[in-house]
Amino acid sequence: MKSGKKPNSSNDKASIKKQILHLMKHEFCGISTTSELAGGLGISWNTAEKYMLELAIDRKVQRLKKKGVNLWVLRKWVSRSA
């Protein structure tokens, strides 16, 4: 989403969420930081963080807090390692 256009419809939100999940699975092996995702999608850190929090509410990802960084893990990776 490099056009700078803010998503405002549910289709745009769903599309960005799918892009994030695809990026996490195929580029980051299931774990990523907010900054990495923002850079990979060409969106701001704040926008990426907002979508990651929505995905956490949807139970698609889990947030792991480290000093100064949020690590996001795909849920299926978390359940496999438990």
N, C-alpha and C positions, 0 to 999 in steps of 0.2 A: 504494500500500500504506500507507494512512494509519491503519489500525486499530491500529498498534503491535504487531501479531502478527508474530513472527519466522517467516520461511519455514523449514520444516524438511523438506519433501518435494521431490523432484526436479521435480514439477509446478510448485510454487511458484517454485523457482529458474528453471525454463525460462520461466515466465510473466513474471517480473521481467526476465529477460534480453531477452525479446521487447519488453517495455515500454520498456526502455532503448534498444534499437536503433530502435524506432519514434520515440521522443522525439528521439533524435539525428538521425534522417533528416528528420523533419517539422518539428521546432521549432528545431533548432540547425544545420541545413544541413550535417550531417556532422561537425561539430567542437564539442566541449564540454569544460567542466571538470567535475571531480568534484562541486564545490559546486553548479553549475547542475543537474546531473542529480539530486543529492540533493534539492534544492529542488523540482524538477519532479515528483518521485515521492513526496515527503513521507517520505523515509527519511533516516537519519543519513548524515553524510559517510563514516564508516567502513564502513557497509554498502554505500554506492554504490561506494566504492573497491574493496571486496572483489569485487563483481560485475564491475567494469570490469577488474580483474586476471584474473578468470576468462574474460571475453570476449577479452582479449588472448591468453590461453593457447589459446582456441578459434580464434584468428586472425580474429576478427570486427572487432576494433579494434586500433589501434596507439597506444601512449603516446608522447607527446612531452613531455619534461621541460623546464620553464622555471623561472626563479627562483621558488621557493615555490609552484609550481602544476603540476599534471599536465594536459596537454591530451590529449584522446582524440579520435582521428580514425577514422571508419569506413574499413575496409580498402579498399573499392571506390573511395573518394575518393583514397586514397594511390596506388593503382595507376593511376588515370587521369592523375594529375599527373606521374607518373614518366616 
